[in-house]
Amino acid sequence: MSKERAIVVGAGGISGAWFPPLIAEKVRVQAVVDLNLATAQERIAQYELDAEASTDLRAMLDKHQPDFVVDLTVPEAHCAVTCTALRAGCPVLGEKPMASSMAEARRMVQASEESGQLYMVSQSRRWDTKHDQAARVVRGGKIGELTTINCDFFLGVHFGGFRDEMPSPLILDMSIHHFDLARYLTGADPVSVYCQEFNPQGSWYQGDVAASAIFEMTNGVIFAYRGSWCAEGCPTSWNGDWRFIGDRGTLLYDHDQTPCGQVVANHTGFSRKLKDVKIPAERVKHFGMHGALREILAFLRTGKQPQTECHDNIKSLAMVFAAIESNKRGKKVPVKGL
Ligand SMILES: NC(=O)c1ccc[n+]([C@@H]2O[C@H](COP(=O)([O-])OP(=O)(O)OC[C@H]3O[C@@H](n4cnc5c(N)ncnc54)[C@H](O)[C@@H]3O)[C@@H](O)[C@H]2O)c1
């Protein structure tokens, strides 16, 4: 099979999770671009790539004419890097979050439309077999019509870097994963949000590192989210601990265990008789970044649209910025994507 050719932009921490699947899928990495040439060179040496190190994306695009670009830069650089690649006629697979503002994200969607090139975002937690199982139960109507989503995320995490100084570290840096998962697991989209961010007593963060948010989703579904990175003891999973309630029953997914649930078995009695929900078999073979990479390769080979194509993914980013806006304004606000 012919090898797709790619340029990787951004050779920092997360690139270590991308080169192994790129190599496993036999993608030919033609160039690694970073603001810091030595960083690009180090990654090329580490993974023994036959690739050129550069600080100049435009020159590399002109020279190599890749099949796609992988954007692993910091969120503030996503818009410039991705738009440059799209306008050069290249599809882009970019790291989350899509952008550092909604205005930038909308410019990226526009660049994708104007160039006619695909832009998809890697939301690594979508490619996980337990998430796939939970999604098949909830989306498949096995607990009936969905009414309620709860997600708790509580960890005590001492990063000691930029997250300790930034405003809204939880919502901006972490909750995008949970907000996108809420959409992926249920198929519901955001309508409005009321959010209160806060910084708990004794916090080692400067910005508000905890939040409670209530989203209204499509079909009147209510998504209640509680999170903190400043909660010592009894941690939840990094994926969050979830409860989905439908009009026939409930599904639980917590501590990364296989989801489990119960539905009503008969329609009499003070408390109805319950039976266990049948959980579908595991089927996801390629997790995280590897799953995202396979979706762009499938798109290049067959034209099949990836699930996190930018017109869809901007809805997850909009949940982040609407939550922050609600906190600032002290009231419920609409969640506006495009
Ligand atoms: N999916 C996940 O679970 C996950 C986990 C960690 C990070 N991420 C995301 O990955 C992205 C990168 O994070 P990281 O931890 O690797 O950051 P990092 O700071 O370690 O690396 C970013 C690299 O990008 C380079 N860079 C910045 N601007 C550039 C530009 N304009 N052109 C070329 N290179 C540029 C920097 O020099 C640096 O080497 C972020 O969007 C982050 O949110 C995702």
The ligand as a MOL file (V3000), in Angstrom:
LIG
                    3D

  0  0  0     0  0            999 V3000
M  V30 BEGIN CTAB
M  V30 COUNTS 44 48 0 0 0
M  V30 BEGIN ATOM
M  V30 1 N -4.7190 14.8600 23.8900 0
M  V30 2 C -4.1560 15.0310 25.0530 0
M  V30 3 O -4.4550 14.3460 25.9950 0
M  V30 4 C -3.0860 16.0840 25.1700 0
M  V30 5 C -2.1470 16.0070 26.1970 0
M  V30 6 C -1.1650 16.9950 26.2590 0
M  V30 7 C -1.1490 18.0410 25.3330 0
M  V30 8 N -2.1070 18.0880 24.3680 0 CHG=1
M  V30 9 C -2.1460 19.2230 23.4130 0
M  V30 10 O -1.0380 19.1480 22.5310 0
M  V30 11 C -0.6190 20.4500 22.1560 0
M  V30 12 C 0.8690 20.6060 22.4430 0
M  V30 13 O 1.1100 20.3550 23.8220 0
M  V30 14 P 2.5780 19.9800 24.3590 0
M  V30 15 O 2.3530 19.5040 25.7490 0
M  V30 16 O 3.2950 19.1240 23.3890 0 CHG=-1
M  V30 17 O 3.2460 21.4330 24.3880 0
M  V30 18 P 4.8200 21.7390 24.3860 0
M  V30 19 O 4.9580 23.1410 24.8590 0
M  V30 20 O 5.5860 20.6520 25.0890 0
M  V30 21 O 5.2410 21.6430 22.8370 0
M  V30 22 C 4.7610 22.5110 21.8610 0
M  V30 23 C 5.8400 22.6430 20.8030 0
M  V30 24 O 5.3200 23.4410 19.7570 0
M  V30 25 C 6.3410 24.3320 19.3080 0
M  V30 26 N 5.7080 25.4730 18.6840 0
M  V30 27 C 4.9560 26.4550 19.2620 0
M  V30 28 N 4.5190 27.3310 18.3390 0
M  V30 29 C 4.9760 26.8880 17.1300 0
M  V30 30 C 4.8680 27.3540 15.8120 0
M  V30 31 N 4.1740 28.4490 15.5250 0
M  V30 32 N 5.4770 26.6620 14.8270 0
M  V30 33 C 6.1860 25.5420 15.1080 0
M  V30 34 N 6.3420 25.0460 16.3600 0
M  V30 35 C 5.7490 25.7070 17.3550 0
M  V30 36 C 7.1090 24.6800 20.5750 0
M  V30 37 O 8.4080 25.1700 20.2860 0
M  V30 38 C 7.1110 23.3410 21.3050 0
M  V30 39 O 8.2510 22.5690 20.9760 0
M  V30 40 C -1.5180 21.4240 22.9280 0
M  V30 41 O -2.5730 21.8530 22.1280 0
M  V30 42 C -2.0360 20.5660 24.0800 0
M  V30 43 O -3.2990 20.9850 24.5850 0
M  V30 44 C -3.0520 17.1210 24.2600 0
M  V30 END ATOM
M  V30 BEGIN BOND
M  V30 1 1 1 2
M  V30 2 2 2 3
M  V30 3 1 2 4
M  V30 4 1 4 5
M  V30 5 2 4 44
M  V30 6 2 5 6
M  V30 7 1 6 7
M  V30 8 2 7 8
M  V30 9 1 8 9
M  V30 10 1 8 44
M  V30 11 1 9 10
M  V30 12 1 9 42
M  V30 13 1 10 11
M  V30 14 1 11 12
M  V30 15 1 11 40
M  V30 16 1 12 13
M  V30 17 1 13 14
M  V30 18 2 14 15
M  V30 19 1 14 16
M  V30 20 1 14 17
M  V30 21 1 17 18
M  V30 22 2 18 19
M  V30 23 1 18 20
M  V30 24 1 18 21
M  V30 25 1 21 22
M  V30 26 1 22 23
M  V30 27 1 23 24
M  V30 28 1 23 38
M  V30 29 1 24 25
M  V30 30 1 25 26
M  V30 31 1 25 36
M  V30 32 1 26 27
M  V30 33 1 26 35
M  V30 34 2 27 28
M  V30 35 1 28 29
M  V30 36 1 29 30
M  V30 37 2 29 35
M  V30 38 1 30 31
M  V30 39 2 30 32
M  V30 40 1 32 33
M  V30 41 2 33 34
M  V30 42 1 34 35
M  V30 43 1 36 37
M  V30 44 1 36 38
M  V30 45 1 38 39
M  V30 46 1 40 41
M  V30 47 1 40 42
M  V30 48 1 42 43
M  V30 END BOND
M  V30 END CTAB
M  END
